[in-house]
Amino acid sequence: MRRPPSRAAQLAWIAGPFAVFLPVLAWLWADAPVWDDYDAVLGLLLRAEGVHAPGEWLAMVFAQHNEHRIAVMRLATLALAGVTGQIDFRILMLAGNLALLGTMLFMWREFREVAAPILGAAAIGAFQFSYYEASLMGSAALPHLGVIFFSIGCLYFSLRDGAMAAVLAVTLGLLAAASQANGLFALPVAAAGCLVFHRRRRALVLLGFALAAWALYFHGYHRPPSHPSPLVALSNPLYTAHFFFVVAGGVLPGTRLSAILGVFIVAGLAWTLLRGVWRTHPVVVLWVAFLLASAAAAAVGRVGFGVVHAPRYAIVSTMLIVILGLCAFSGARVPSRGAIAATLVGAAIFAIGVSLAVRPALVEYALRGHLLHQAVPAAPGVAVDR
């Protein structure tokens, strides 16, 4: 009989790559604002000083940031400032990257039959720097990495038995919706999954919360004035499809190689589903649906800017590749030592390769933060606009 993998060994194989990833991340990050940090973090603290009524406070927390409502990140920022009296952007980055570790733990819970080193290979593939804009920006870490964690968790618990699982699915789904716009897909996908897999009562509950989340999200919503209309996607379907595959294959830089990789990833996932993975791992179907919906939403919402490669979206591609790899070993016989070694080497080459591919932009990105961190305040007699 096949010997079940050791739980401790599996967790150790997942924790090991993260233990290597974290020091490199700490070497790259800087306690300095980047891009949206000025408005989303520093501007938030300034606005909070003038807010006193509870209704105004809630409106500030849930106000739009571009097309998103980043309430979870804002609450974390306000809590950090309230507890420590200051903002350390590295703590916000750490929180987002710990959410990514939590996502891998959900992967482990679903694929516990897979050999421990294979889970380690999946972790190696997950903890790389293709999505450096998400992992190295304080205001982006929790929205981009946190929304994946909350959504994956929502979908995982949606198909689990028990009232507590239902509560967790709803809670995580609402947190996903309050993290970033694509988090709105978590509860509807969960409801559809419950309906398909004959959990009609839970499907109705999840659908009710999904409708409430969408109604609250779009109450008072306005298209950001600097953003083109999503209807542009209808008049440019080929460009939109190109953008979709760029996001799906976003671990590679550029719009050509990433689109080609995206086609292969989507084809591989389709082949996996045809093999019947939905029978043994139905939640994986929901995970893939959510991630592909996220890629489609990014394409529809941003194609008006042109087909571009944004490293922060590479986390979607990363998770699709991790799922595809785990599905390849799910239900198969125990791999030989040679196959395990080859998989580990392949995962390491992939992680190092995609990190090196973005190295020039990554180093410049990190260097700017470190230089800004070294800047000294103006002399006491110099007047500075807040």
C-alpha positions in Angstrom: 0.0 0.0 0.0 1.0 3.6 -0.6 2.4 5.1 2.6 0.8 8.5 3.4 3.2 11.4 3.3 4.3 12.8 6.7 2.5 16.0 7.6 5.6 17.4 9.3 7.8 16.6 6.3 5.3 18.3 4.0 5.2 21.4 6.1 8.9 21.5 6.4 9.3 21.3 2.6 6.9 24.3 2.2 8.6 26.3 5.0 12.1 25.7 3.6 11.7 27.7 0.4 10.0 30.5 2.2 12.9 30.6 4.7 15.2 31.2 1.7 12.8 33.7 0.1 12.3 35.8 3.2 15.9 36.9 3.8 16.3 37.9 0.1 13.0 39.8 0.3 14.3 41.6 3.5 17.5 42.5 1.7 15.5 44.1 -1.1 12.8 45.9 0.7 13.1 49.4 2.3 11.1 51.3 4.8 10.1 53.9 2.2 7.0 54.8 0.2 6.7 53.7 -3.5 4.2 55.0 -6.0 0.7 54.5 -4.6 2.1 54.4 -1.0 2.0 58.1 -0.9 -1.7 58.3 -1.3 -2.9 54.9 0.0 -0.7 54.9 3.1 0.7 58.3 4.0 -2.3 60.2 2.6 -4.7 57.9 4.5 -3.0 58.8 7.8 -3.4 62.5 7.0 -7.0 62.1 6.1 -7.6 60.1 9.3 -6.5 63.1 11.4 -9.5 65.1 10.2 -12.1 62.3 10.6 -14.1 62.0 13.8 -17.6 60.6 13.0 -17.9 56.8 12.6 -19.7 57.2 9.3 -16.9 59.4 7.9 -14.3 56.9 9.1 -16.0 54.0 7.4 -16.4 56.0 4.2 -12.7 56.8 4.3 -11.7 53.1 4.8 -14.0 51.9 2.0 -13.5 54.8 -0.4 -12.3 53.9 -3.9 -8.6 53.7 -4.8 -8.7 53.7 -8.6 -11.2 50.9 -9.3 -10.5 49.1 -6.0 -11.7 49.4 -2.5 -8.6 48.4 -0.4 -10.3 48.4 3.0 -8.2 45.5 4.4 -4.9 47.3 3.6 -6.2 50.6 5.1 -7.4 48.9 8.3 -3.9 47.2 8.6 -2.3 50.6 8.1 -4.4 52.4 10.7 -3.9 49.6 13.2 -0.1 49.6 12.6 0.0 53.4 13.1 -2.2 53.2 16.2 -0.1 50.5 17.9 3.4 51.6 17.0 2.8 55.3 16.4 4.5 55.1 13.0 4.4 53.3 9.7 7.0 50.8 8.7 6.4 49.9 5.1 8.3 46.6 5.6 5.7 45.4 8.0 3.0 45.9 5.4 5.1 44.0 2.8 5.7 41.2 5.3 2.0 40.8 6.0 1.3 40.4 2.3 4.1 37.9 1.8 2.9 35.9 4.8 -0.5 35.8 3.1 1.2 34.1 0.2 2.7 31.5 2.6 -0.9 31.0 3.9 -2.0 30.4 0.3 0.6 27.6 0.0 -0.8 26.1 3.2 -4.2 25.9 1.5 -2.5 24.2 -1.4 -1.0 21.7 1.0 -4.3 21.0 2.7 -5.9 20.1 -0.7 -2.9 18.1 -2.1 -1.9 16.2 1.0 -1.5 13.0 -0.9 1.3 14.5 -2.9 4.9 13.6 -1.9 6.5 16.1 0.5 9.4 17.1 -1.9 6.8 17.8 -4.7 5.1 20.2 -2.4 8.5 21.7 -1.8 9.0 22.1 -5.5 5.6 23.9 -5.7 6.8 26.2 -2.9 10.0 26.9 -4.7 8.0 27.9 -7.8 5.7 30.1 -5.7 8.4 32.1 -3.8 10.2 33.9 -6.5 10.3 37.6 -7.6 8.3 37.8 -10.9 5.6 39.6 -8.9 8.1 42.0 -7.2 5.7 45.0 -7.5 3.3 43.2 -5.3 5.8 41.9 -2.7 7.9 45.0 -2.5 5.3 47.8 -2.2 3.6 48.4 1.1 0.2 49.4 -0.3 0.2 46.6 -2.9 1.3 43.6 -0.8 -2.0 43.0 1.1 -4.3 43.9 -1.9 -2.5 41.7 -4.5 -1.2 38.9 -2.3 -3.9 39.1 0.4 -6.8 38.9 -2.1 -5.3 35.6 -3.4 -5.1 34.2 0.1 -8.6 35.3 1.1 -10.2 34.0 -2.1 -8.4 30.7 -2.1 -9.5 30.2 1.5 -13.0 31.2 0.7 -13.3 28.7 -2.1 -11.5 26.0 0.0 -14.0 26.2 2.8 -17.0 26.6 0.5 -17.0 22.9 -0.3 -16.1 21.7 3.2 -18.7 20.3 5.5 -20.0 22.0 8.7 -21.4 25.3 9.8 -17.9 26.6 10.7 -16.7 26.0 7.2 -19.6 28.1 5.8 -18.8 30.9 8.2 -15.2 30.9 7.2 -16.1 30.8 3.5 -18.3 33.9 3.9 -15.8 35.7 6.1 -12.9 35.1 3.8 -15.0 36.0 0.8 -15.9 39.4 2.3 -12.3 40.1 3.2 -11.4 39.3 -0.4 -13.9 41.8 -1.7 -12.5 44.4 0.7 -9.0 43.7 -0.5 -9.1 44.4 -4.2 -11.7 44.4 -7.0 -11.0 40.8 -8.2 -11.9 39.6 -4.7 -15.5 40.2 -5.7 -15.3 37.0 -7.7 -14.6 34.8 -4.7 -18.2 34.5 -3.3 -19.9 34.1 -6.7 -17.5 31.4 -7.8 -18.0 29.7 -4.4 -21.8 29.8 -4.8 -21.5 28.4 -8.3 -19.3 25.6 -7.1 -21.7 24.7 -4.3 -24.5 24.6 -6.8 -22.6 22.4 -9.3 -21.6 20.0 -6.5 -25.1 19.8 -5.0 -24.8 22.0 -2.0 -27.8 24.1 -2.9 -28.5 25.6 0.6 -25.0 26.8 1.0 -25.0 28.1 -2.6 -28.0 30.3 -1.7 -26.3 31.6 1.4 -23.1 32.4 -0.4 -25.0 34.0 -3.3 -26.8 36.2 -0.9 -23.6 37.5 0.6 -22.1 37.8 -2.9 -25.0 40.1 -4.0 -24.7 42.1 -0.8 -20.9 42.5 -1.3 -21.4 43.6 -5.0 -24.2 46.0 -4.1 -22.1 47.7 -1.3 -19.0 47.7 -3.5 -20.8 49.5 -6.4 -22.8 51.9 -4.2 -21.5 55.3 -5.1 -18.9 53.8 -7.5 -17.5 56.0 -10.2 -15.1 55.2 -13.0 -11.7 56.7 -12.2 -11.4 59.7 -14.4 -8.0 58.7 -15.7 -9.1 55.2 -16.7 -10.6 54.3 -20.0 -14.0 52.6 -20.1 -14.1 48.8 -19.8 -16.3 48.9 -22.9 -13.1 49.4 -24.9 -12.6 45.7 -24.5 -15.6 45.0 -26.7 -14.2 47.0 -29.6 -10.8 45.4 -29.3 -11.4 41.7 -28.6 -8.1 40.5 -29.9 -6.1 43.0 -27.8 -8.2 42.0 -24.8 -7.5 38.3 -25.4 -3.8 39.1 -25.8 -3.9 41.0 -22.5 -5.6 38.0 -20.8 -2.9 35.6 -21.9 -0.2 38.1 -20.8 -1.6 38.1 -17.3 -2.0 34.3 -17.3 1.6 33.9 -18.3 2.9 37.0 -16.5 5.8 35.3 -14.7 7.7 36.0 -17.9 8.4 39.7 -18.7 7.2 41.4 -21.9 3.9 40.9 -23.7 5.0 38.3 -26.3 6.7 35.5 -24.2 4.2 35.9 -21.4 1.2 35.6 -23.8 2.7 32.4 -25.3 3.3 31.0 -21.9 -0.3 32.0 -20.9 -1.7 30.0 -23.8 0.3 26.9 -22.7 -0.8 27.3 -19.1 -4.5 27.6 -20.0 -4.2 24.6 -22.3 -2.5 22.6 -19.6 -5.2 23.5 -17.1 -7.9 22.5 -19.6 -6.2 19.2 -20.2 -6.0 18.6 -16.4 -9.7 19.2 -16.0 -10.5 16.8 -18.9 -8.4 14.2 -17.0 -11.0 14.4 -14.2 -9.2 16.4 -11.5 -12.6 17.9 -10.7 -13.6 14.5 -9.3 -10.8 14.2 -6.8 -10.1 17.9 -6.2 -13.3 19.9 -7.0 -12.0 23.0 -5.2 -9.2 23.2 -7.7 -11.7 23.9 -10.4 -13.0 26.9 -8.3 -9.4 28.1 -7.7 -8.7 28.0 -11.4 -12.0 29.8 -12.2 -11.2 32.6 -9.8 -7.7 33.1 -11.1 -8.8 33.1 -14.7 -11.6 35.5 -13.9 -9.0 37.8 -12.2 -6.9 37.7 -15.4 -10.0 38.4 -17.5 -11.0 41.3 -15.3 -7.5 42.8 -15.5 -7.6 42.5 -19.3 -11.1 44.1 -19.6 -10.4 46.8 -17.1 -6.9 47.9 -18.4 -6.8 47.1 -22.1 -7.7 50.7 -22.8 -4.2 51.6 -21.6 -2.8 49.2 -24.3 -1.5 45.6 -23.9 1.1 45.9 -21.2 3.0 43.6 -18.8 2.5 44.5 -15.1 4.7 42.5 -12.7 2.1 42.9 -9.9 -0.2 40.6 -11.9 2.4 37.9 -12.1 1.1 36.4 -8.8 -2.0 35.2 -10.8 0.3 33.4 -13.3 2.4 32.0 -10.4 -0.6 30.4 -8.7 -1.9 28.9 -12.0 1.6 27.3 -12.5 1.7 26.0 -8.9 -1.8 24.4 -9.3 -0.9 22.9 -12.7 2.2 21.3 -11.2 0.4 19.9 -8.2 -2.4 18.5 -10.4 0.3 16.7 -12.5 1.4 14.7 -9.5 -2.0 14.3 -7.8 -3.3 10.8 -7.9 -0.2 9.5 -9.6 1.9 6.7 -8.2 4.8 7.7 -5.9 7.4 9.3 -8.0 10.9 7.8 -8.1 13.8 9.5 -6.5 15.1 10.5 -9.9 11.7 12.1 -10.8 11.6 14.0 -7.5 15.2 15.2 -7.9 14.4 16.4 -11.5 11.2 18.1 -10.3 13.1 20.0 -7.6 15.9 21.0 -9.9 13.3 22.1 -12.5 11.4 24.2 -9.9 14.7 25.8 -8.8 15.7 26.6 -12.4 12.2 28.1 -12.9 12.3 30.3 -9.8 15.8 31.5 -10.4 15.2 32.0 -14.1 12.1 34.1 -13.7 13.7 36.1 -10.9 16.8 36.8 -13.1 14.5 37.8 -16.0 13.1 40.6 -13.9 16.4 41.4 -12.1 17.3 44.7 -13.9 13.9 46.2 -13.0 13.9 44.5 -9.6 17.3 46.0 -8.6 16.3 49.4 -9.8 13.0 49.2 -8.0 14.8 48.2 -4.7 17.6 50.7 -5.2 15.1 53.6 -5.4 13.6 52.6 -2.1 16.9 52.3 -0.3 18.1 55.7 -1.7 14.8 57.3 -0.5 15.2 55.7 2.9 18.6 57.4 3.3 17.2 60.8 2.6 17.5 63.2 5.6 14.7 65.5 6.7 14.9 69.2 5.9 16.6 71.5 8.4 14.3 72.8 11.2 14.0 76.2 9.6 12.8 74.9 6.2 9.1 75.1 5.6 7.7 71.9 3.9 4.2 71.4 2.6 2.6 68.4 4.3 
